[in-house]
Amino acid sequence: MRNLKFIAASVLVILVGILVVQNTEPVETHLLFATVAMPHAVLIFISAAAGFVLGVLLTMSLKSRRRNIR
């Protein structure tokens, strides 16, 4: 099971890497009250990193709740 998680994570990292390399044109992004111009690759990387961090935090939260119930 641990190898399956490692393989899945590796595949996802490779796919995000391919997306980042292929999308280098600049794009304007509206963040609340500001407009930021950045390469599309940076936006994809930031989004993927934020999703990863949120997933890890959610998993840690659920594990701690399970331990407290027992």
Biopython code that builds the backbone (N, CA, C, O; Angstrom):
import numpy as np
from Bio.PDB.StructureBuilder import StructureBuilder

atoms = [
    (1, "MET", "N", (0.826, -1.192, 0.000)),
    (1, "MET", "CA", (0.000, 0.000, 0.000)),
    (1, "MET", "C", (0.870, 1.254, 0.000)),
    (1, "MET", "O", (0.544, 2.244, -0.655)),
    (2, "ARG", "N", (1.978, 1.204, 0.740)),
    (2, "ARG", "CA", (2.861, 2.367, 0.802)),
    (2, "ARG", "C", (3.503, 2.640, -0.550)),
    (2, "ARG", "O", (3.677, 3.796, -0.937)),
    (3, "ASN", "N", (3.860, 1.567, -1.277)),
    (3, "ASN", "CA", (4.443, 1.732, -2.609)),
    (3, "ASN", "C", (3.440, 2.343, -3.574)),
    (3, "ASN", "O", (3.815, 3.138, -4.436)),
    (4, "LEU", "N", (2.167, 1.981, -3.440)),
    (4, "LEU", "CA", (1.131, 2.522, -4.303)),
    (4, "LEU", "C", (0.988, 4.029, -4.096)),
    (4, "LEU", "O", (0.840, 4.774, -5.064)),
    (5, "LYS", "N", (1.030, 4.476, -2.858)),
    (5, "LYS", "CA", (0.950, 5.907, -2.564)),
    (5, "LYS", "C", (2.157, 6.639, -3.139)),
    (5, "LYS", "O", (2.019, 7.731, -3.690)),
    (6, "PHE", "N", (3.328, 6.043, -3.014)),
    (6, "PHE", "CA", (4.547, 6.652, -3.540)),
    (6, "PHE", "C", (4.487, 6.763, -5.060)),
    (6, "PHE", "O", (4.869, 7.786, -5.629)),
    (7, "ILE", "N", (4.012, 5.720, -5.707)),
    (7, "ILE", "CA", (3.902, 5.724, -7.165)),
    (7, "ILE", "C", (2.881, 6.770, -7.616)),
    (7, "ILE", "O", (3.133, 7.511, -8.567)),
    (8, "ALA", "N", (1.735, 6.836, -6.942)),
    (8, "ALA", "CA", (0.711, 7.818, -7.301)),
    (8, "ALA", "C", (1.223, 9.243, -7.111)),
    (8, "ALA", "O", (0.988, 10.107, -7.956)),
    (9, "ALA", "N", (1.913, 9.487, -6.015)),
    (9, "ALA", "CA", (2.467, 10.818, -5.765)),
    (9, "ALA", "C", (3.521, 11.163, -6.817)),
    (9, "ALA", "O", (3.582, 12.303, -7.277)),
    (10, "SER", "N", (4.340, 10.204, -7.196)),
    (10, "SER", "CA", (5.368, 10.443, -8.204)),
    (10, "SER", "C", (4.742, 10.785, -9.559)),
    (10, "SER", "O", (5.208, 11.689, -10.253)),
    (11, "VAL", "N", (3.703, 10.069, -9.922)),
    (11, "VAL", "CA", (3.017, 10.340, -11.191)),
    (11, "VAL", "C", (2.418, 11.745, -11.174)),
    (11, "VAL", "O", (2.521, 12.471, -12.163)),
    (12, "LEU", "N", (1.801, 12.131, -10.072)),
    (12, "LEU", "CA", (1.221, 13.468, -9.971)),
    (12, "LEU", "C", (2.285, 14.560, -10.054)),
    (12, "LEU", "O", (2.072, 15.584, -10.702)),
    (13, "VAL", "N", (3.416, 14.349, -9.408)),
    (13, "VAL", "CA", (4.510, 15.322, -9.468)),
    (13, "VAL", "C", (5.022, 15.450, -10.897)),
    (13, "VAL", "O", (5.295, 16.560, -11.354)),
    (14, "ILE", "N", (5.156, 14.351, -11.599)),
    (14, "ILE", "CA", (5.624, 14.383, -12.984)),
    (14, "ILE", "C", (4.625, 15.119, -13.878)),
    (14, "ILE", "O", (5.023, 15.913, -14.730)),
    (15, "LEU", "N", (3.326, 14.858, -13.686)),
    (15, "LEU", "CA", (2.303, 15.536, -14.485)),
    (15, "LEU", "C", (2.290, 17.042, -14.226)),
    (15, "LEU", "O", (2.179, 17.832, -15.163)),
    (16, "VAL", "N", (2.403, 17.436, -12.972)),
    (16, "VAL", "CA", (2.456, 18.871, -12.658)),
    (16, "VAL", "C", (3.715, 19.486, -13.261)),
    (16, "VAL", "O", (3.672, 20.606, -13.772)),
    (17, "GLY", "N", (4.817, 18.778, -13.209)),
    (17, "GLY", "CA", (6.055, 19.275, -13.818)),
    (17, "GLY", "C", (5.909, 19.489, -15.315)),
    (17, "GLY", "O", (6.379, 20.495, -15.848)),
    (18, "ILE", "N", (5.267, 18.559, -15.992)),
    (18, "ILE", "CA", (5.035, 18.700, -17.429)),
    (18, "ILE", "C", (4.149, 19.906, -17.717)),
    (18, "ILE", "O", (4.423, 20.674, -18.639)),
    (19, "LEU", "N", (3.086, 20.075, -16.930)),
    (19, "LEU", "CA", (2.207, 21.235, -17.105)),
    (19, "LEU", "C", (2.957, 22.548, -16.899)),
    (19, "LEU", "O", (2.765, 23.503, -17.653)),
    (20, "VAL", "N", (3.792, 22.593, -15.899)),
    (20, "VAL", "CA", (4.537, 23.814, -15.597)),
    (20, "VAL", "C", (5.494, 24.156, -16.740)),
    (20, "VAL", "O", (5.607, 25.320, -17.122)),
    (21, "VAL", "N", (6.175, 23.165, -17.283)),
    (21, "VAL", "CA", (7.138, 23.410, -18.357)),
    (21, "VAL", "C", (6.440, 23.864, -19.644)),
    (21, "VAL", "O", (6.986, 24.681, -20.385)),
    (22, "GLN", "N", (5.244, 23.346, -19.913)),
    (22, "GLN", "CA", (4.551, 23.666, -21.155)),
    (22, "GLN", "C", (3.828, 25.013, -21.121)),
    (22, "GLN", "O", (3.508, 25.549, -22.182)),
    (23, "ASN", "N", (3.566, 25.567, -19.965)),
    (23, "ASN", "CA", (2.784, 26.798, -19.857)),
    (23, "ASN", "C", (3.641, 27.935, -19.325)),
    (23, "ASN", "O", (3.660, 28.209, -18.125)),
    (24, "THR", "N", (4.347, 28.590, -20.232)),
    (24, "THR", "CA", (5.254, 29.658, -19.813)),
    (24, "THR", "C", (4.756, 31.051, -20.185)),
    (24, "THR", "O", (5.382, 32.038, -19.798)),
    (25, "GLU", "N", (3.655, 31.165, -20.920)),
    (25, "GLU", "CA", (3.176, 32.484, -21.317)),
    (25, "GLU", "C", (2.603, 33.238, -20.118)),
    (25, "GLU", "O", (2.059, 32.624, -19.201)),
    (26, "PRO", "N", (2.722, 34.557, -20.123)),
    (26, "PRO", "CA", (2.214, 35.346, -18.983)),
    (26, "PRO", "C", (0.687, 35.402, -18.971)),
    (26, "PRO", "O", (0.043, 35.344, -20.018)),
    (27, "VAL", "N", (0.132, 35.513, -17.792)),
    (27, "VAL", "CA", (-1.312, 35.593, -17.622)),
    (27, "VAL", "C", (-1.596, 36.572, -16.483)),
    (27, "VAL", "O", (-0.842, 36.644, -15.513)),
    (28, "GLU", "N", (-2.690, 37.323, -16.611)),
    (28, "GLU", "CA", (-3.087, 38.237, -15.548)),
    (28, "GLU", "C", (-4.058, 37.526, -14.624)),
    (28, "GLU", "O", (-5.019, 36.904, -15.078)),
    (29, "THR", "N", (-3.807, 37.618, -13.337)),
    (29, "THR", "CA", (-4.643, 36.969, -12.334)),
    (29, "THR", "C", (-5.186, 38.030, -11.387)),
    (29, "THR", "O", (-4.443, 38.881, -10.898)),
    (30, "HIS", "N", (-6.481, 37.972, -11.137)),
    (30, "HIS", "CA", (-7.116, 38.927, -10.231)),
    (30, "HIS", "C", (-7.216, 38.288, -8.845)),
    (30, "HIS", "O", (-7.926, 37.300, -8.658)),
    (31, "LEU", "N", (-6.500, 38.861, -7.883)),
    (31, "LEU", "CA", (-6.500, 38.376, -6.505)),
    (31, "LEU", "C", (-7.137, 39.440, -5.623)),
    (31, "LEU", "O", (-6.496, 40.436, -5.290)),
    (32, "LEU", "N", (-8.377, 39.237, -5.248)),
    (32, "LEU", "CA", (-9.154, 40.180, -4.453)),
    (32, "LEU", "C", (-9.151, 41.561, -5.103)),
    (32, "LEU", "O", (-9.902, 41.795, -6.050)),
    (33, "PHE", "N", (-8.321, 42.476, -4.612)),
    (33, "PHE", "CA", (-8.333, 43.842, -5.129)),
    (33, "PHE", "C", (-7.130, 44.163, -6.004)),
    (33, "PHE", "O", (-6.956, 45.312, -6.411)),
    (34, "ALA", "N", (-6.312, 43.190, -6.295)),
    (34, "ALA", "CA", (-5.100, 43.421, -7.073)),
    (34, "ALA", "C", (-5.089, 42.538, -8.318)),
    (34, "ALA", "O", (-5.666, 41.451, -8.332)),
    (35, "THR", "N", (-4.433, 43.019, -9.346)),
    (35, "THR", "CA", (-4.219, 42.240, -10.559)),
    (35, "THR", "C", (-2.723, 41.959, -10.664)),
    (35, "THR", "O", (-1.905, 42.880, -10.655)),
    (36, "VAL", "N", (-2.381, 40.694, -10.762)),
    (36, "VAL", "CA", (-0.978, 40.280, -10.793)),
    (36, "VAL", "C", (-0.704, 39.605, -12.129)),
    (36, "VAL", "O", (-1.450, 38.720, -12.546)),
    (37, "ALA", "N", (0.359, 40.018, -12.794)),
    (37, "ALA", "CA", (0.793, 39.369, -14.026)),
    (37, "ALA", "C", (1.943, 38.423, -13.688)),
    (37, "ALA", "O", (2.947, 38.831, -13.104)),
    (38, "MET", "N", (1.782, 37.162, -14.062)),
    (38, "MET", "CA", (2.805, 36.158, -13.773)),
    (38, "MET", "C", (2.756, 35.087, -14.856)),
    (38, "MET", "O", (1.739, 34.942, -15.535)),
    (39, "PRO", "N", (3.830, 34.342, -15.024)),
    (39, "PRO", "CA", (3.781, 33.217, -15.968)),
    (39, "PRO", "C", (2.746, 32.181, -15.521)),
    (39, "PRO", "O", (2.553, 31.938, -14.330)),
    (40, "HIS", "N", (2.102, 31.592, -16.494)),
    (40, "HIS", "CA", (1.085, 30.580, -16.217)),
    (40, "HIS", "C", (1.671, 29.433, -15.394)),
    (40, "HIS", "O", (0.980, 28.847, -14.560)),
    (41, "ALA", "N", (2.938, 29.114, -15.628)),
    (41, "ALA", "CA", (3.611, 28.033, -14.906)),
    (41, "ALA", "C", (3.642, 28.308, -13.410)),
    (41, "ALA", "O", (3.433, 27.400, -12.606)),
    (42, "VAL", "N", (3.901, 29.554, -13.032)),
    (42, "VAL", "CA", (3.953, 29.915, -11.613)),
    (42, "VAL", "C", (2.583, 29.750, -10.979)),
    (42, "VAL", "O", (2.468, 29.251, -9.859)),
    (43, "LEU", "N", (1.541, 30.169, -11.692)),
    (43, "LEU", "CA", (0.177, 30.030, -11.178)),
    (43, "LEU", "C", (-0.193, 28.565, -10.975)),
    (43, "LEU", "O", (-0.798, 28.214, -9.961)),
    (44, "ILE", "N", (0.161, 27.715, -11.923)),
    (44, "ILE", "CA", (-0.121, 26.279, -11.793)),
    (44, "ILE", "C", (0.650, 25.697, -10.620)),
    (44, "ILE", "O", (0.096, 24.920, -9.842)),
    (45, "PHE", "N", (1.917, 26.057, -10.481)),
    (45, "PHE", "CA", (2.732, 25.535, -9.389)),
    (45, "PHE", "C", (2.184, 25.976, -8.035)),
    (45, "PHE", "O", (2.099, 25.164, -7.113)),
    (46, "ILE", "N", (1.811, 27.249, -7.901)),
    (46, "ILE", "CA", (1.257, 27.745, -6.642)),
    (46, "ILE", "C", (-0.044, 27.021, -6.304)),
    (46, "ILE", "O", (-0.270, 26.653, -5.151)),
    (47, "SER", "N", (-0.890, 26.817, -7.296)),
    (47, "SER", "CA", (-2.156, 26.118, -7.068)),
    (47, "SER", "C", (-1.923, 24.673, -6.632)),
    (47, "SER", "O", (-2.579, 24.187, -5.711)),
    (48, "ALA", "N", (-0.992, 23.991, -7.292)),
    (48, "ALA", "CA", (-0.693, 22.606, -6.935)),
    (48, "ALA", "C", (-0.094, 22.518, -5.537)),
    (48, "ALA", "O", (-0.442, 21.622, -4.768)),
    (49, "ALA", "N", (0.802, 23.439, -5.206)),
    (49, "ALA", "CA", (1.422, 23.437, -3.881)),
    (49, "ALA", "C", (0.381, 23.723, -2.796)),
    (49, "ALA", "O", (0.399, 23.093, -1.738)),
    (50, "ALA", "N", (-0.521, 24.665, -3.051)),
    (50, "ALA", "CA", (-1.567, 24.978, -2.074)),
    (50, "ALA", "C", (-2.490, 23.773, -1.877)),
    (50, "ALA", "O", (-2.882, 23.474, -0.749)),
    (51, "GLY", "N", (-2.834, 23.088, -2.950)),
    (51, "GLY", "CA", (-3.659, 21.892, -2.840)),
    (51, "GLY", "C", (-2.967, 20.796, -2.050)),
    (51, "GLY", "O", (-3.603, 20.115, -1.246)),
    (52, "PHE", "N", (-1.678, 20.620, -2.269)),
    (52, "PHE", "CA", (-0.910, 19.621, -1.537)),
    (52, "PHE", "C", (-0.886, 19.938, -0.048)),
    (52, "PHE", "O", (-1.118, 19.064, 0.786)),
    (53, "VAL", "N", (-0.603, 21.201, 0.278)),
    (53, "VAL", "CA", (-0.531, 21.604, 1.689)),
    (53, "VAL", "C", (-1.888, 21.427, 2.363)),
    (53, "VAL", "O", (-1.958, 20.928, 3.487)),
    (54, "LEU", "N", (-2.962, 21.827, 1.694)),
    (54, "LEU", "CA", (-4.299, 21.657, 2.273)),
    (54, "LEU", "C", (-4.641, 20.176, 2.468)),
    (54, "LEU", "O", (-5.253, 19.807, 3.470)),
    (55, "GLY", "N", (-4.249, 19.341, 1.523)),
    (55, "GLY", "CA", (-4.483, 17.908, 1.658)),
    (55, "GLY", "C", (-3.732, 17.307, 2.832)),
    (55, "GLY", "O", (-4.279, 16.484, 3.566)),
    (56, "VAL", "N", (-2.490, 17.709, 3.012)),
    (56, "VAL", "CA", (-1.696, 17.211, 4.137)),
    (56, "VAL", "C", (-2.302, 17.676, 5.462)),
    (56, "VAL", "O", (-2.417, 16.888, 6.401)),
    (57, "LEU", "N", (-2.687, 18.949, 5.539)),
    (57, "LEU", "CA", (-3.282, 19.466, 6.773)),
    (57, "LEU", "C", (-4.598, 18.773, 7.095)),
    (57, "LEU", "O", (-4.865, 18.464, 8.256)),
    (58, "LEU", "N", (-5.417, 18.527, 6.092)),
    (58, "LEU", "CA", (-6.686, 17.831, 6.312)),
    (58, "LEU", "C", (-6.452, 16.408, 6.793)),
    (58, "LEU", "O", (-7.137, 15.938, 7.702)),
    (59, "THR", "N", (-5.488, 15.720, 6.190)),
    (59, "THR", "CA", (-5.172, 14.356, 6.605)),
    (59, "THR", "C", (-4.677, 14.324, 8.044)),
    (59, "THR", "O", (-5.076, 13.457, 8.822)),
    (60, "MET", "N", (-3.810, 15.266, 8.398)),
    (60, "MET", "CA", (-3.299, 15.311, 9.774)),
    (60, "MET", "C", (-4.429, 15.603, 10.760)),
    (60, "MET", "O", (-4.462, 15.034, 11.851)),
    (61, "SER", "N", (-5.344, 16.476, 10.385)),
    (61, "SER", "CA", (-6.473, 16.809, 11.246)),
    (61, "SER", "C", (-7.373, 15.596, 11.466)),
    (61, "SER", "O", (-7.802, 15.328, 12.589)),
    (62, "LEU", "N", (-7.654, 14.871, 10.398)),
    (62, "LEU", "CA", (-8.511, 13.692, 10.523)),
    (62, "LEU", "C", (-7.842, 12.600, 11.354)),
    (62, "LEU", "O", (-8.512, 11.918, 12.130)),
    (63, "LYS", "N", (-6.528, 12.427, 11.201)),
    (63, "LYS", "CA", (-5.821, 11.428, 12.001)),
    (63, "LYS", "C", (-5.838, 11.791, 13.478)),
    (63, "LYS", "O", (-5.998, 10.913, 14.326)),
    (64, "SER", "N", (-5.675, 13.064, 13.798)),
    (64, "SER", "CA", (-5.686, 13.464, 15.209)),
    (64, "SER", "C", (-7.077, 13.297, 15.807)),
    (64, "SER", "O", (-7.202, 12.950, 16.981)),
    (65, "ARG", "N", (-8.108, 13.534, 15.035)),
    (65, "ARG", "CA", (-9.476, 13.317, 15.536)),
    (65, "ARG", "C", (-9.738, 11.843, 15.815)),
    (65, "ARG", "O", (-10.376, 11.495, 16.808)),
    (66, "ARG", "N", (-9.238, 10.973, 14.928)),
    (66, "ARG", "CA", (-9.417, 9.536, 15.137)),
    (66, "ARG", "C", (-8.704, 9.079, 16.409)),
    (66, "ARG", "O", (-9.224, 8.240, 17.145)),
    (67, "ARG", "N", (-7.535, 9.619, 16.666)),
    (67, "ARG", "CA", (-6.790, 9.243, 17.880)),
    (67, "ARG", "C", (-7.515, 9.727, 19.128)),
    (67, "ARG", "O", (-7.532, 9.023, 20.138)),
    (68, "ASN", "N", (-8.107, 10.897, 19.081)),
    (68, "ASN", "CA", (-8.827, 11.437, 20.238)),
    (68, "ASN", "C", (-10.100, 10.654, 20.531)),
    (68, "ASN", "O", (-10.501, 10.546, 21.689)),
    (69, "ILE", "N", (-10.739, 10.111, 19.508)),
    (69, "ILE", "CA", (-11.962, 9.330, 19.705)),
    (69, "ILE", "C", (-11.642, 8.027, 20.410)),
    (69, "ILE", "O", (-12.402, 7.585, 21.272)),
    (70, "ARG", "N", (-10.543, 7.415, 20.059)),
    (70, "ARG", "CA", (-10.167, 6.125, 20.665)),
    (70, "ARG", "C", (-9.644, 6.369, 22.012)),
    (70, "ARG", "O", (-9.266, 5.427, 22.708)),
]
sb = StructureBuilder()
sb.init_structure("model")
sb.init_model(0)
sb.init_chain("A")
sb.init_seg("    ")
for serial, (resi, resn, name, xyz) in enumerate(atoms, 1):
    if name == "N":
        sb.init_residue(resn, " ", resi, " ")
    sb.init_atom(name, np.array(xyz, "f"), 0.0, 1.0, " ", f" {name:<3s}", serial, name[0])
structure = sb.get_structure()
